[in-house]
């Protein structure tokens, strides 16, 4: 029996980050049978100073790897434990 990775994914710390705009974590995720690149940045909320993760999802293209660039965000959440 083959492992079913539908609706799951993984992130790994980026070991070769070349600039601040590159993701802190990269990986992939499968959503309803479609594969996507997943990128994450660790940010700090301006108002509260609390840390959170900003995510980016990009459809996988067999000819290219993900190269998302972080955009500004105003998201804040007290539910994130770090």
C-alpha positions, -999 to +999 in steps of 0.1 A: +000+000+000+014+034-010+013+063+015-014+089+008+000+124+013-033+141+002-040+172+023-007+172+041+027+189+037+060+198+054+082+228+059+120+228+064+142+256+076+160+272+046+197+266+051+209+288+022+189+320+027+205+347+005+185+378+015+159+389+041+131+386+015+138+349+009+117+325+030+129+312+064+112+279+057+104+261+024+085+229+016+055+215-002+019+207+005-008+187-013-043+201-012-071+179-026-046+160-049-028+191-062+009+198-053+021+233-042+053+249-030+049+262+005+071+291+018+071+307+053+086+338+069+089+344+106+077+380+112+071+402+142+038+422+146+045+459+147+019+467+173+024+438+198+059+425+190+045+390+189+060+366+163+039+349+136+045+330+104+034+344+070+028+318+044+028+317+006+015+289-016+025+286-053+013+258-077+042+234-085+057+238-119+079+209-129+103+232-146+109+257-117+114+259-080+096+284-057+110+319-056+083+339-037+092+373-022+078+384+011+052+412+011+042+434+040+014+420+062-008+433+090-018+399+103-017+394+140-028+365+161-027+356+197-032+319+189+004+313+176+025+299+205+058+317+197 
